[in-house]
Amino acid sequence: MFSGRAKSPASSGVVPLGSAARGFSGVVVGVGVASNDGGLQAGELERRLLEIGFVEGARVEILHEGAIGRDPIAVRLDDMRVALRRREASAVMVQADAGEAAYLTAAE
């Protein structure tokens, strides 16, 4: 579970998956829900993400973004593809691969 005590994104390269753009790739470092914004309960969302395969060390790449509001996103997760809402993807913290700064977007 992500404790929320990671270094700042600029210094460590750790960002929420939901804030990245198409083409971004990296490795999952943790899953944790900071707040409940009207979707699933925090514990339920975290459980579902872990069951899908968003576990520490899993490779991720954003393959596609929806046409309206860039939502949902299609993610390659190791050897499978998963679609997520950006709100849900924001619970997945990833370590960006080297040179991925161009694929990071401003937090929405």
N, C-alpha and C positions, 0 to 999 in steps of 0.2 A: 504494500500500500504506500502511496506517495504521501510523505509527511508534510509537504509544503515548505520545507526548510532548505530547498535546493538553492544554489547560487543564482544570481540574476541571469536571465536568458542571455544577455549580452556577454557576460563573462564566462558562462559555462556551456552555452549552446543548447541548454535544456529549455524546450518550449512546449506549450500545449499543442497537440496535433491539430486541434480545431482552428488554430491561428495560422497555419501554414497554407501555402498555395500549391496548385498543381505542379508536379515535378519534384516536390520535396521528398527527401528520403532520410531515414535515420533509424535509431534503435530505441525501443520502448525502455524507459527507465523506471516507470511506475504508473499506477492507476489510482486515482483518488478524486473524489468529488468535493469541491470546496463549498458549494452552496446548492440549495435546491431552488431551481428557478421555474418551477411549475411542471417539470417533466417527471420522470420516475423518481422515487425516493432514492437518496444518495446510496444507501447500501445495496439496493436492488440494481441500480445502474452499474455500480462497481462490480457486483457479482456477475452480471451479464457480460460485461466487457472482458473479465477474466476468463469466463467460460468460452467466449468466442475465440480467445487466443491472444489477447493483448496482455501478455505476460512479460516480465523483465527479460530483456535480451532478444525479443522478437524483432525482426526487420520489418519496417513499414515504408511504403512509398505511396504518395497521393497520385492516383492515376487520372481522376476525372472530377470535375466540379459541376454541379447543377447550373443550368442557364440562368435561373432566377435567384439572385442573392447568393450565388456560389454554394447552394445547399440543395441536396446532400452531397457528400463526397464519396468517391469510390477509392478504397485503399487496398493495396496489395499488402497482405499480412503474411509474412513468410511465403508459403506456396499457395495461398488462397486469396480470394477477393471478397471484400466486405463493403457494404454501403452503410454510412453513418450520417446522422445529422451533425452539423458542426458543434451544436450544443453538447452532444454526447461525446464527440471526439475531443472536446476541450478537457475532459477528465483524464485523457491519456497524455502523460508527459513523455516526450521523446528527446533523445540526444541527437542533434542534427549532425549529419555527415559533414566532413570538411567541405567548405565552399558552398554551403546551402543558404547563405545570407540572402541571396536573390529570391528565394522562395518563401521567405517569411513575410507575413503581412501584418499590418497594424491590428491590434486586438479590437474586436468589434464590440 
